[in-house]
């Protein structure tokens, strides 16, 4: 079977792809199942996309697994999501090690239950020297909270005399975000037809190409990911310049 993958130029894949994995609940509802059923299939989609990103040689893949706003979902759903996450990370750890995948996490981890935090920390620690693909899990993550956190850190340095106000640049802000070691996303995918950003990487996506697809997350597997990357490669990124100024 021919795949859209064959049309992808492997020399021009985005360095960093970020994904808002949306639509698990609606996917389950269409099948008269509970929302957790959708999240479970959503984990399979996350695995498929990690594999696809690895095959293309993408360096960073950020997955929005749980937002700071998701804490206000019903308790059973929060618990189910957390246990799917712990289970998913534990099940995949050997595979991550074998495939040279590094796990990183961005978000307010202080809100996580001990068991969840331990599973996350173990996967970070055991994969910290891996370098093929960085899978960044946004967990208990909210972009405005992240920016507030960065502003506080910067203000503290100014107050303590370690930083001059005049020396604060865009780089200073970037360096104080959870993503300080991670390049800005080139491409952001959101599934399920919603066309919004939902407090995700607001600073980091200034020049990111956006891609919205009606496909619900549990239906988004490798072919759908390749389709999205092919779409990205048809675009011209100008960063405020005109076409003729770009080096081809
Ligand atoms: C959105 O669907 C999805 C989530 C809030 C959770 C996404 C999490 C996973 C797929 C878990 C896997 C992640 C990893 C990294 C193992 P929704 O519930 O908002 O769907 P709806 O909009 O249709 O209600």
py3Dmol code that shows the C-alpha trace and the ligand (Angstrom):
import py3Dmol

protein = """\
ATOM      1  CA  UNK A   1       0.000   0.000   0.000  1.00  0.00           C
ATOM      2  CA  UNK A   2       1.397   3.393  -0.900  1.00  0.00           C
ATOM      3  CA  UNK A   3       1.689   5.898   1.894  1.00  0.00           C
ATOM      4  CA  UNK A   4       1.743   9.672   1.975  1.00  0.00           C
ATOM      5  CA  UNK A   5       4.966   9.093   3.921  1.00  0.00           C
ATOM      6  CA  UNK A   6       6.783   8.442   0.629  1.00  0.00           C
ATOM      7  CA  UNK A   7       6.014  12.003  -0.475  1.00  0.00           C
ATOM      8  CA  UNK A   8       7.578  13.557   2.621  1.00  0.00           C
ATOM      9  CA  UNK A   9      10.980  15.199   2.123  1.00  0.00           C
ATOM     10  CA  UNK A  10      13.015  13.788   5.009  1.00  0.00           C
ATOM     11  CA  UNK A  11      15.481  16.678   4.730  1.00  0.00           C
ATOM     12  CA  UNK A  12      12.762  19.207   5.502  1.00  0.00           C
ATOM     13  CA  UNK A  13      10.812  17.758   8.385  1.00  0.00           C
ATOM     14  CA  UNK A  14       9.863  20.198  11.146  1.00  0.00           C
ATOM     15  CA  UNK A  15      12.293  20.099  14.032  1.00  0.00           C
ATOM     16  CA  UNK A  16       9.536  20.410  16.629  1.00  0.00           C
ATOM     17  CA  UNK A  17       5.896  19.329  16.307  1.00  0.00           C
ATOM     18  CA  UNK A  18       3.425  20.097  19.088  1.00  0.00           C
ATOM     19  CA  UNK A  19       0.009  18.443  19.320  1.00  0.00           C
ATOM     20  CA  UNK A  20      -3.244  19.300  21.090  1.00  0.00           C
ATOM     21  CA  UNK A  21      -4.791  15.847  21.297  1.00  0.00           C
ATOM     22  CA  UNK A  22      -8.512  16.626  21.337  1.00  0.00           C
ATOM     23  CA  UNK A  23     -11.734  14.698  20.799  1.00  0.00           C
ATOM     24  CA  UNK A  24     -11.416  11.572  22.922  1.00  0.00           C
ATOM     25  CA  UNK A  25     -14.720  12.205  24.698  1.00  0.00           C
ATOM     26  CA  UNK A  26     -16.665  12.802  21.468  1.00  0.00           C
ATOM     27  CA  UNK A  27     -15.106   9.740  19.844  1.00  0.00           C
ATOM     28  CA  UNK A  28     -16.300   7.581  22.753  1.00  0.00           C
ATOM     29  CA  UNK A  29     -19.749   9.176  22.824  1.00  0.00           C
ATOM     30  CA  UNK A  30     -20.287   8.361  19.150  1.00  0.00           C
ATOM     31  CA  UNK A  31     -19.786   4.734  20.144  1.00  0.00           C
ATOM     32  CA  UNK A  32     -22.010   4.945  23.224  1.00  0.00           C
ATOM     33  CA  UNK A  33     -19.036   4.356  25.483  1.00  0.00           C
ATOM     34  CA  UNK A  34     -17.767   6.345  28.439  1.00  0.00           C
ATOM     35  CA  UNK A  35     -15.136   9.040  28.015  1.00  0.00           C
ATOM     36  CA  UNK A  36     -12.380   6.859  29.483  1.00  0.00           C
ATOM     37  CA  UNK A  37     -12.804   4.457  26.563  1.00  0.00           C
ATOM     38  CA  UNK A  38     -11.878   7.366  24.297  1.00  0.00           C
ATOM     39  CA  UNK A  39      -8.853   8.297  26.387  1.00  0.00           C
ATOM     40  CA  UNK A  40      -7.657   4.684  26.255  1.00  0.00           C
ATOM     41  CA  UNK A  41      -7.693   4.709  22.457  1.00  0.00           C
ATOM     42  CA  UNK A  42      -6.096   8.158  22.672  1.00  0.00           C
ATOM     43  CA  UNK A  43      -3.071   6.584  24.332  1.00  0.00           C
ATOM     44  CA  UNK A  44      -2.736   4.271  21.300  1.00  0.00           C
ATOM     45  CA  UNK A  45      -2.782   7.332  19.052  1.00  0.00           C
ATOM     46  CA  UNK A  46      -0.042   8.942  21.162  1.00  0.00           C
ATOM     47  CA  UNK A  47       2.067   5.778  20.762  1.00  0.00           C
ATOM     48  CA  UNK A  48       1.467   5.706  16.994  1.00  0.00           C
ATOM     49  CA  UNK A  49       2.449   9.342  16.611  1.00  0.00           C
ATOM     50  CA  UNK A  50       5.633   8.905  18.672  1.00  0.00           C
ATOM     51  CA  UNK A  51       6.577   6.030  16.366  1.00  0.00           C
ATOM     52  CA  UNK A  52       5.766   8.060  13.240  1.00  0.00           C
ATOM     53  CA  UNK A  53       7.768  11.068  14.477  1.00  0.00           C
ATOM     54  CA  UNK A  54      10.722   8.752  15.140  1.00  0.00           C
ATOM     55  CA  UNK A  55      10.514   7.312  11.617  1.00  0.00           C
ATOM     56  CA  UNK A  56      10.668  10.801  10.097  1.00  0.00           C
ATOM     57  CA  UNK A  57      13.620  11.887  12.224  1.00  0.00           C
ATOM     58  CA  UNK A  58      11.674  14.637  14.001  1.00  0.00           C
ATOM     59  CA  UNK A  59      13.697  15.846  17.016  1.00  0.00           C
ATOM     60  CA  UNK A  60      10.954  17.183  19.324  1.00  0.00           C
ATOM     61  CA  UNK A  61       7.353  16.080  19.773  1.00  0.00           C
ATOM     62  CA  UNK A  62       5.295  17.855  22.424  1.00  0.00           C
ATOM     63  CA  UNK A  63       2.012  16.261  23.486  1.00  0.00           C
ATOM     64  CA  UNK A  64      -0.580  18.226  25.472  1.00  0.00           C
ATOM     65  CA  UNK A  65      -1.628  15.398  27.779  1.00  0.00           C
ATOM     66  CA  UNK A  66      -3.245  17.317  30.645  1.00  0.00           C
ATOM     67  CA  UNK A  67      -3.837  21.038  31.023  1.00  0.00           C
ATOM     68  CA  UNK A  68      -3.931  23.024  34.235  1.00  0.00           C
ATOM     69  CA  UNK A  69      -7.658  23.512  33.481  1.00  0.00           C
ATOM     70  CA  UNK A  70      -8.213  19.731  33.197  1.00  0.00           C
ATOM     71  CA  UNK A  71      -7.931  19.459  37.004  1.00  0.00           C
ATOM     72  CA  UNK A  72     -11.520  20.713  37.162  1.00  0.00           C
ATOM     73  CA  UNK A  73     -12.924  17.716  35.255  1.00  0.00           C
ATOM     74  CA  UNK A  74     -14.901  15.122  37.281  1.00  0.00           C
ATOM     75  CA  UNK A  75     -12.674  13.368  39.817  1.00  0.00           C
ATOM     76  CA  UNK A  76     -13.114   9.931  38.198  1.00  0.00           C
ATOM     77  CA  UNK A  77     -11.992  11.259  34.832  1.00  0.00           C
ATOM     78  CA  UNK A  78      -8.924  12.989  36.312  1.00  0.00           C
ATOM     79  CA  UNK A  79      -7.991   9.769  38.125  1.00  0.00           C
ATOM     80  CA  UNK A  80      -8.507   7.659  35.018  1.00  0.00           C
ATOM     81  CA  UNK A  81      -6.376  10.022  32.918  1.00  0.00           C
ATOM     82  CA  UNK A  82      -3.607   9.964  35.520  1.00  0.00           C
ATOM     83  CA  UNK A  83      -3.591   6.190  35.734  1.00  0.00           C
ATOM     84  CA  UNK A  84      -3.594   5.858  31.924  1.00  0.00           C
ATOM     85  CA  UNK A  85      -0.625   8.172  31.876  1.00  0.00           C
ATOM     86  CA  UNK A  86       1.312   6.268  34.531  1.00  0.00           C
ATOM     87  CA  UNK A  87       0.506   2.967  32.835  1.00  0.00           C
ATOM     88  CA  UNK A  88       1.366   4.350  29.392  1.00  0.00           C
ATOM     89  CA  UNK A  89       4.712   5.713  30.550  1.00  0.00           C
ATOM     90  CA  UNK A  90       5.595   2.487  32.426  1.00  0.00           C
ATOM     91  CA  UNK A  91       4.573   0.226  29.524  1.00  0.00           C
ATOM     92  CA  UNK A  92       6.589   2.240  27.051  1.00  0.00           C
ATOM     93  CA  UNK A  93       9.736   2.866  29.100  1.00  0.00           C
ATOM     94  CA  UNK A  94      11.732  -0.074  27.660  1.00  0.00           C
ATOM     95  CA  UNK A  95      10.626   0.913  24.179  1.00  0.00           C
ATOM     96  CA  UNK A  96      11.757   4.519  24.776  1.00  0.00           C
ATOM     97  CA  UNK A  97      15.146   3.294  25.935  1.00  0.00           C
ATOM     98  CA  UNK A  98      15.498   0.920  22.982  1.00  0.00           C
ATOM     99  CA  UNK A  99      14.480   3.605  20.460  1.00  0.00           C
ATOM    100  CA  UNK A 100      16.753   6.262  21.992  1.00  0.00           C
ATOM    101  CA  UNK A 101      13.755   8.430  22.963  1.00  0.00           C
ATOM    102  CA  UNK A 102      14.154  11.022  25.693  1.00  0.00           C
ATOM    103  CA  UNK A 103      11.160  11.919  27.858  1.00  0.00           C
ATOM    104  CA  UNK A 104      10.792  15.454  29.145  1.00  0.00           C
ATOM    105  CA  UNK A 105       7.874  16.975  31.001  1.00  0.00           C
ATOM    106  CA  UNK A 106       6.657  20.574  31.151  1.00  0.00           C
ATOM    107  CA  UNK A 107       4.063  21.805  33.629  1.00  0.00           C
ATOM    108  CA  UNK A 108       3.395  22.278  37.313  1.00  0.00           C
ATOM    109  CA  UNK A 109       4.424  18.870  38.618  1.00  0.00           C
ATOM    110  CA  UNK A 110       3.855  19.919  42.246  1.00  0.00           C
ATOM    111  CA  UNK A 111       0.124  19.270  41.726  1.00  0.00           C
ATOM    112  CA  UNK A 112       0.636  15.614  40.742  1.00  0.00           C
ATOM    113  CA  UNK A 113       0.055  12.699  43.095  1.00  0.00           C
ATOM    114  CA  UNK A 114       3.244  11.078  44.356  1.00  0.00           C
ATOM    115  CA  UNK A 115       2.788   7.937  42.255  1.00  0.00           C
ATOM    116  CA  UNK A 116       2.328   9.922  39.065  1.00  0.00           C
ATOM    117  CA  UNK A 117       5.285  12.164  39.830  1.00  0.00           C
ATOM    118  CA  UNK A 118       7.493   9.153  40.556  1.00  0.00           C
ATOM    119  CA  UNK A 119       6.584   7.439  37.277  1.00  0.00           C
ATOM    120  CA  UNK A 120       7.256  10.656  35.386  1.00  0.00           C
ATOM    121  CA  UNK A 121      10.558  11.293  37.177  1.00  0.00           C
ATOM    122  CA  UNK A 122      11.703   7.723  36.597  1.00  0.00           C
ATOM    123  CA  UNK A 123      11.068   7.991  32.853  1.00  0.00           C
ATOM    124  CA  UNK A 124      12.884  11.352  32.707  1.00  0.00           C
ATOM    125  CA  UNK A 125      15.870   9.985  34.631  1.00  0.00           C
ATOM    126  CA  UNK A 126      16.164   6.705  32.695  1.00  0.00           C
ATOM    127  CA  UNK A 127      16.004   8.392  29.289  1.00  0.00           C
ATOM    128  CA  UNK A 128      17.999  11.541  30.003  1.00  0.00           C
ATOM    129  CA  UNK A 129      20.970  10.550  27.809  1.00  0.00           C
ATOM    130  CA  UNK A 130      18.826   9.581  24.811  1.00  0.00           C
ATOM    131  CA  UNK A 131      18.998  11.813  21.798  1.00  0.00           C
ATOM    132  CA  UNK A 132      17.034  10.556  18.782  1.00  0.00           C
ATOM    133  CA  UNK A 133      13.613  11.991  19.599  1.00  0.00           C
ATOM    134  CA  UNK A 134      12.579  14.151  22.535  1.00  0.00           C
ATOM    135  CA  UNK A 135       9.004  13.453  23.608  1.00  0.00           C
ATOM    136  CA  UNK A 136       7.868  16.392  25.700  1.00  0.00           C
ATOM    137  CA  UNK A 137       4.745  15.682  27.748  1.00  0.00           C
ATOM    138  CA  UNK A 138       2.796  18.774  28.781  1.00  0.00           C
ATOM    139  CA  UNK A 139       1.289  17.691  32.060  1.00  0.00           C
ATOM    140  CA  UNK A 140      -0.606  19.931  34.457  1.00  0.00           C
ATOM    141  CA  UNK A 141       0.518  22.556  31.964  1.00  0.00           C
ATOM    142  CA  UNK A 142      -0.875  26.035  31.397  1.00  0.00           C
ATOM    143  CA  UNK A 143       0.930  28.605  29.314  1.00  0.00           C
ATOM    144  CA  UNK A 144      -0.155  31.668  31.300  1.00  0.00           C
ATOM    145  CA  UNK A 145       0.961  29.981  34.534  1.00  0.00           C
ATOM    146  CA  UNK A 146       4.271  29.201  32.864  1.00  0.00           C
ATOM    147  CA  UNK A 147       4.711  32.861  31.885  1.00  0.00           C
ATOM    148  CA  UNK A 148       3.820  34.051  35.410  1.00  0.00           C
ATOM    149  CA  UNK A 149       6.384  31.611  36.795  1.00  0.00           C
ATOM    150  CA  UNK A 150       9.025  32.987  34.406  1.00  0.00           C
ATOM    151  CA  UNK A 151       8.201  36.605  35.287  1.00  0.00           C
ATOM    152  CA  UNK A 152       8.585  35.822  38.989  1.00  0.00           C
ATOM    153  CA  UNK A 153      11.967  34.193  38.412  1.00  0.00           C
ATOM    154  CA  UNK A 154      13.174  37.167  36.376  1.00  0.00           C
ATOM    155  CA  UNK A 155      11.851  39.662  38.946  1.00  0.00           C
ATOM    156  CA  UNK A 156      13.641  37.765  41.700  1.00  0.00           C
ATOM    157  CA  UNK A 157      16.948  38.006  39.843  1.00  0.00           C
ATOM    158  CA  UNK A 158      16.456  41.743  39.324  1.00  0.00           C
ATOM    159  CA  UNK A 159      15.599  42.201  42.994  1.00  0.00           C
ATOM    160  CA  UNK A 160      18.681  40.293  44.094  1.00  0.00           C
ATOM    161  CA  UNK A 161      20.875  42.335  41.766  1.00  0.00           C
ATOM    162  CA  UNK A 162      21.757  39.395  39.481  1.00  0.00           C
ATOM    163  CA  UNK A 163      20.044  40.893  36.435  1.00  0.00           C
ATOM    164  CA  UNK A 164      19.812  44.426  35.054  1.00  0.00           C
ATOM    165  CA  UNK A 165      16.360  45.502  33.823  1.00  0.00           C
ATOM    166  CA  UNK A 166      17.883  46.833  30.597  1.00  0.00           C
ATOM    167  CA  UNK A 167      19.354  43.402  29.878  1.00  0.00           C
ATOM    168  CA  UNK A 168      15.955  41.694  29.768  1.00  0.00           C
ATOM    169  CA  UNK A 169      15.362  40.504  26.194  1.00  0.00           C
ATOM    170  CA  UNK A 170      13.090  38.026  24.429  1.00  0.00           C
ATOM    171  CA  UNK A 171      15.781  35.431  25.121  1.00  0.00           C
ATOM    172  CA  UNK A 172      15.618  36.143  28.855  1.00  0.00           C
ATOM    173  CA  UNK A 173      11.913  35.309  28.826  1.00  0.00           C
ATOM    174  CA  UNK A 174      12.437  32.154  26.706  1.00  0.00           C
ATOM    175  CA  UNK A 175      15.191  30.995  29.036  1.00  0.00           C
ATOM    176  CA  UNK A 176      12.878  31.166  32.056  1.00  0.00           C
ATOM    177  CA  UNK A 177      10.052  29.121  30.557  1.00  0.00           C
ATOM    178  CA  UNK A 178       9.704  25.377  31.194  1.00  0.00           C
ATOM    179  CA  UNK A 179      10.764  24.979  27.557  1.00  0.00           C
ATOM    180  CA  UNK A 180      14.122  26.760  27.986  1.00  0.00           C
ATOM    181  CA  UNK A 181      16.029  23.810  26.497  1.00  0.00           C
ATOM    182  CA  UNK A 182      13.517  23.132  23.729  1.00  0.00           C
ATOM    183  CA  UNK A 183      13.313  24.999  20.389  1.00  0.00           C
ATOM    184  CA  UNK A 184      10.010  26.717  19.543  1.00  0.00           C
ATOM    185  CA  UNK A 185       7.540  24.486  17.678  1.00  0.00           C
ATOM    186  CA  UNK A 186       7.585  24.713  13.886  1.00  0.00           C
ATOM    187  CA  UNK A 187       4.216  23.049  13.563  1.00  0.00           C
ATOM    188  CA  UNK A 188       1.173  22.771  15.841  1.00  0.00           C
ATOM    189  CA  UNK A 189      -1.547  20.201  15.203  1.00  0.00           C
ATOM    190  CA  UNK A 190      -4.966  20.291  16.869  1.00  0.00           C
ATOM    191  CA  UNK A 191      -7.416  17.484  16.250  1.00  0.00           C
ATOM    192  CA  UNK A 192     -11.227  17.341  16.589  1.00  0.00           C
ATOM    193  CA  UNK A 193     -12.177  20.450  14.623  1.00  0.00           C
ATOM    194  CA  UNK A 194     -11.720  22.975  17.424  1.00  0.00           C
ATOM    195  CA  UNK A 195      -9.745  25.975  16.235  1.00  0.00           C
ATOM    196  CA  UNK A 196      -8.196  27.437  19.348  1.00  0.00           C
ATOM    197  CA  UNK A 197      -4.973  27.244  21.320  1.00  0.00           C
ATOM    198  CA  UNK A 198      -6.350  26.601  24.828  1.00  0.00           C
ATOM    199  CA  UNK A 199      -3.486  28.053  26.859  1.00  0.00           C
ATOM    200  CA  UNK A 200      -0.815  25.962  25.104  1.00  0.00           C
ATOM    201  CA  UNK A 201       2.723  27.316  24.456  1.00  0.00           C
ATOM    202  CA  UNK A 202       1.469  30.877  23.869  1.00  0.00           C
ATOM    203  CA  UNK A 203       4.904  32.506  23.856  1.00  0.00           C
ATOM    204  CA  UNK A 204       6.554  29.691  21.924  1.00  0.00           C
ATOM    205  CA  UNK A 205       4.139  29.552  18.954  1.00  0.00           C
ATOM    206  CA  UNK A 206       4.664  33.120  17.686  1.00  0.00           C
ATOM    207  CA  UNK A 207       5.835  31.858  14.274  1.00  0.00           C
ATOM    208  CA  UNK A 208       4.480  28.307  14.372  1.00  0.00           C
ATOM    209  CA  UNK A 209       2.451  26.942  11.460  1.00  0.00           C
ATOM    210  CA  UNK A 210      -1.005  25.891  12.667  1.00  0.00           C
ATOM    211  CA  UNK A 211      -2.908  22.843  11.443  1.00  0.00           C
ATOM    212  CA  UNK A 212      -6.483  22.069  12.436  1.00  0.00           C
ATOM    213  CA  UNK A 213      -8.084  18.792  11.425  1.00  0.00           C
ATOM    214  CA  UNK A 214     -11.621  17.516  12.102  1.00  0.00           C
ATOM    215  CA  UNK A 215     -10.249  14.028  12.824  1.00  0.00           C
ATOM    216  CA  UNK A 216     -10.863  13.039  16.449  1.00  0.00           C
ATOM    217  CA  UNK A 217      -7.689  12.164  18.367  1.00  0.00           C
ATOM    218  CA  UNK A 218      -8.404   8.402  18.718  1.00  0.00           C
ATOM    219  CA  UNK A 219      -8.639   8.233  14.904  1.00  0.00           C
ATOM    220  CA  UNK A 220      -5.384  10.144  14.425  1.00  0.00           C
ATOM    221  CA  UNK A 221      -2.716   7.522  13.767  1.00  0.00           C
ATOM    222  CA  UNK A 222       0.449   7.313  11.665  1.00  0.00           C
ATOM    223  CA  UNK A 223      -1.075   8.037   8.237  1.00  0.00           C
ATOM    224  CA  UNK A 224      -2.919  11.082   9.608  1.00  0.00           C
ATOM    225  CA  UNK A 225       0.338  12.348  11.128  1.00  0.00           C
ATOM    226  CA  UNK A 226       2.209  11.859   7.831  1.00  0.00           C
ATOM    227  CA  UNK A 227      -0.618  13.721   6.062  1.00  0.00           C
ATOM    228  CA  UNK A 228      -0.166  16.656   8.434  1.00  0.00           C
ATOM    229  CA  UNK A 229       3.610  16.754   7.934  1.00  0.00           C
ATOM    230  CA  UNK A 230       3.156  16.656   4.166  1.00  0.00           C
ATOM    231  CA  UNK A 231       0.760  19.602   4.484  1.00  0.00           C
ATOM    232  CA  UNK A 232       3.408  21.489   6.506  1.00  0.00           C
ATOM    233  CA  UNK A 233       5.959  20.939   3.765  1.00  0.00           C
ATOM    234  CA  UNK A 234       3.735  22.676   1.204  1.00  0.00           C
ATOM    235  CA  UNK A 235       3.839  25.911   3.193  1.00  0.00           C
ATOM    236  CA  UNK A 236       6.273  28.788   2.964  1.00  0.00           C
ATOM    237  CA  UNK A 237       7.414  30.231   6.270  1.00  0.00           C
ATOM    238  CA  UNK A 238       8.363  33.865   5.865  1.00  0.00           C
ATOM    239  CA  UNK A 239       8.861  35.056   9.467  1.00  0.00           C
ATOM    240  CA  UNK A 240       7.667  38.545   8.486  1.00  0.00           C
ATOM    241  CA  UNK A 241       9.866  38.740   5.372  1.00  0.00           C
ATOM    242  CA  UNK A 242       8.776  38.617   1.713  1.00  0.00           C
ATOM    243  CA  UNK A 243       9.124  35.525  -0.431  1.00  0.00           C
ATOM    244  CA  UNK A 244      12.144  36.801  -2.435  1.00  0.00           C
ATOM    245  CA  UNK A 245      14.183  37.396   0.734  1.00  0.00           C
ATOM    246  CA  UNK A 246      14.074  33.783   1.777  1.00  0.00           C
ATOM    247  CA  UNK A 247      17.079  31.616   0.981  1.00  0.00           C
ATOM    248  CA  UNK A 248      15.786  28.629  -0.877  1.00  0.00           C
TER     249      UNK A 248
END
"""
ligand_1 = """\
24
LIG
C -8.834 15.579 24.937
O -10.015 14.913 24.677
C -7.840 14.750 25.528
C -7.345 14.869 26.800
C -7.766 15.870 27.767
C -6.338 13.953 27.285
C -5.356 13.501 26.277
C -4.567 12.453 26.881
C -4.246 11.296 26.329
C -4.629 10.921 24.961
C -3.441 10.402 27.128
C -2.214 9.955 26.425
C -1.045 10.748 26.609
C 0.195 10.257 26.832
C 1.347 11.168 26.683
C 0.455 8.836 27.234
P -11.328 15.437 25.372
O -11.568 14.618 26.577
O -11.206 16.897 25.630
O -12.386 15.141 24.267
P -13.721 15.949 23.974
O -13.289 17.343 23.612
O -14.303 15.204 22.815
O -14.551 15.873 25.205
"""
view = py3Dmol.view(width=600, height=400)
view.addModel(protein, "pdb")
view.setStyle({"model": 0}, {"cartoon": {"style": "trace"}})
view.addModel(ligand_1, "xyz")
view.setStyle({"model": 1}, {"stick": {}})
view.zoomTo()
view.show()
